Amino acid sequence: MEKYHLDLTKAKLKGPTQEQIITCNQWAATAFDKFHSDSKAEIEFSIDGSETKALLEWDSNFSKIAMKEKKDMANHGGVAMAWFVMSVLKEFNYVEQTEIGDGVDYRFKNEEPDDNDLNFLDDFHYVEISGILEESKTNTLPGRIKEKHAQIKRGYKKDKESSVLVTLFKTPRTVKEIHK
């Protein structure tokens, strides 16, 4: 079984500052710590139809005093997991946040664009992201995935290459699906 540390994102991903990556990772760690002990869990990744299990580890040695809101744990933790999947597992090296109305949250690129690159908006892969602490009758992983595909269809980037990426923290599972 493959073994990963959430901090691998820090070395792989450009765009956000190291501090931004660390903060998102702390939100994810706080979410995972609600359900798992010893700063690790076996997680299932479903990446574009390919299933794999891995041991995911994270740093829990920080104050969680300012990280109590469950909705923020799910949202920011979901971003951390998306950044991890896209940079560590899918090898995208650069990310930018998109605008409200685009129907997606972030755009990823294999290489950081040069400052003088006139085609800097080409070749991005757009991703709509979500996190769920634990499922309920009205909030399930399959339901959230379906909802996120619908959100892309309503957005300005509906015709661009894109994916949905959702993480469930209680039963550690992250699903990335290409949007069609």
C-alpha positions in Angstrom: 0.0 0.0 0.0 1.3 3.4 -1.0 2.0 5.8 1.9 1.6 9.6 1.5 1.9 12.6 3.7 -0.4 15.6 3.2 2.6 17.9 3.3 3.8 16.6 -0.1 1.6 19.3 -1.6 4.0 22.0 -0.2 6.8 20.9 -2.4 4.7 20.1 -5.5 2.3 23.0 -5.9 3.0 26.5 -7.0 0.5 29.4 -7.0 -0.6 29.5 -3.3 2.0 30.5 -0.8 3.4 27.8 1.5 1.4 29.4 4.4 -1.8 29.0 2.4 -1.1 25.4 1.7 -0.2 24.8 5.4 -3.4 26.4 6.5 -5.6 24.3 4.2 -3.7 21.2 5.3 -4.4 22.1 8.9 -8.1 22.4 8.1 -8.0 18.9 6.5 -6.0 17.5 9.5 -8.6 19.0 11.8 -11.4 17.3 9.8 -9.6 13.9 9.7 -8.7 14.1 13.4 -12.5 14.2 14.2 -12.7 10.6 13.1 -9.2 9.1 13.0 -6.3 8.9 15.4 -2.5 9.0 15.3 -2.6 11.5 12.4 -3.2 8.8 9.8 -5.9 6.9 8.0 -6.3 4.4 5.2 -8.0 6.3 2.4 -9.6 5.3 -0.9 -8.9 7.3 -3.9 -11.1 7.0 -7.0 -9.3 9.0 -9.6 -11.0 9.0 -13.0 -12.3 5.5 -12.5 -9.1 4.0 -11.1 -9.5 2.8 -7.5 -6.6 2.7 -5.1 -6.0 2.6 -1.3 -3.2 4.4 0.5 -2.1 5.3 3.9 -2.5 9.1 4.3 -0.6 10.8 7.1 -0.8 14.5 8.3 0.6 16.8 10.9 -1.7 17.3 13.9 0.8 19.1 16.0 -0.8 22.6 15.9 -3.5 24.5 17.8 -7.0 23.9 16.6 -8.5 26.7 18.7 -9.4 28.7 15.6 -10.6 25.7 13.6 -13.9 24.6 15.2 -16.4 25.4 12.4 -17.4 22.1 10.8 -18.4 23.7 7.5 -15.0 25.3 7.2 -13.3 22.0 8.0 -15.2 20.4 5.1 -14.7 23.3 2.7 -11.0 24.2 3.3 -10.1 20.5 4.0 -11.7 19.6 0.7 -9.5 22.2 -1.0 -6.4 20.7 0.7 -7.3 17.3 -0.5 -8.0 18.6 -4.1 -4.6 20.3 -4.1 -3.0 17.1 -2.9 -4.7 14.9 -5.5 -4.1 17.3 -8.4 -0.4 18.0 -7.5 0.8 14.7 -5.9 -1.3 12.1 -7.7 -2.1 13.9 -11.0 1.2 15.9 -11.2 -0.3 19.3 -11.9 2.3 21.8 -10.5 0.3 25.1 -10.6 -3.1 26.3 -9.3 -5.1 29.5 -9.4 -8.5 30.2 -7.8 -11.3 31.0 -10.3 -14.1 33.6 -10.1 -17.6 33.1 -8.7 -19.9 32.2 -11.7 -17.3 30.1 -13.4 -18.9 26.9 -12.0 -15.5 25.6 -10.8 -13.3 26.6 -7.9 -9.8 26.2 -9.2 -7.8 25.8 -12.4 -4.7 23.6 -12.6 -1.9 23.6 -15.0 1.1 21.3 -15.5 3.6 24.2 -15.5 3.5 27.6 -13.9 2.9 30.2 -16.7 5.6 32.7 -17.5 4.8 36.3 -16.8 5.1 37.1 -20.5 3.0 34.1 -21.7 0.2 35.5 -23.8 -1.6 32.1 -23.8 -1.6 31.8 -20.0 -5.3 30.9 -19.9 -4.8 27.9 -22.3 -4.2 24.3 -21.1 -5.9 24.7 -17.7 -7.8 21.8 -16.1 -10.8 23.2 -14.1 -11.9 21.6 -10.9 -15.0 21.9 -8.8 -14.2 21.0 -5.2 -16.1 19.9 -2.2 -15.6 18.2 1.2 -18.1 16.4 3.5 -17.2 15.6 7.1 -19.7 12.7 7.3 -22.6 11.6 5.2 -26.3 12.1 6.2 -29.6 11.2 4.6 -29.5 14.4 2.6 -25.8 14.8 2.1 -24.1 11.8 0.5 -20.9 11.4 -1.5 -22.7 10.3 -4.7 -25.2 13.1 -4.2 -22.5 15.8 -3.7 -20.7 14.5 -6.8 -23.9 14.8 -8.9 -24.5 18.3 -7.5 -21.0 19.4 -8.4 -21.4 18.2 -12.0 -24.6 20.2 -12.2 -22.8 23.2 -10.9 -20.2 23.0 -13.6 -23.0 22.7 -16.3 -24.4 26.1 -15.0 -21.1 27.9 -15.0 -19.1 29.9 -17.5 -16.5 27.2 -17.8 -18.9 24.4 -18.7 -17.2 23.8 -22.0 -13.7 23.6 -20.6 -11.8 20.5 -19.6 -12.9 20.0 -16.0 -13.4 17.6 -13.1 -15.3 17.2 -9.9 -13.3 16.3 -6.8 -15.0 15.5 -3.5 -13.6 14.2 -0.2 -15.4 12.4 2.5 -13.5 12.7 5.8 -15.2 10.2 8.1 -14.9 7.3 5.8 -11.8 8.5 4.1 -12.5 8.6 0.4 -11.7 11.1 -2.3 -13.4 10.9 -5.7 -12.2 12.7 -8.8 -14.3 12.4 -11.9 -13.9 14.0 -15.3 -16.8 16.2 -16.1 -18.5 15.3 -19.4 
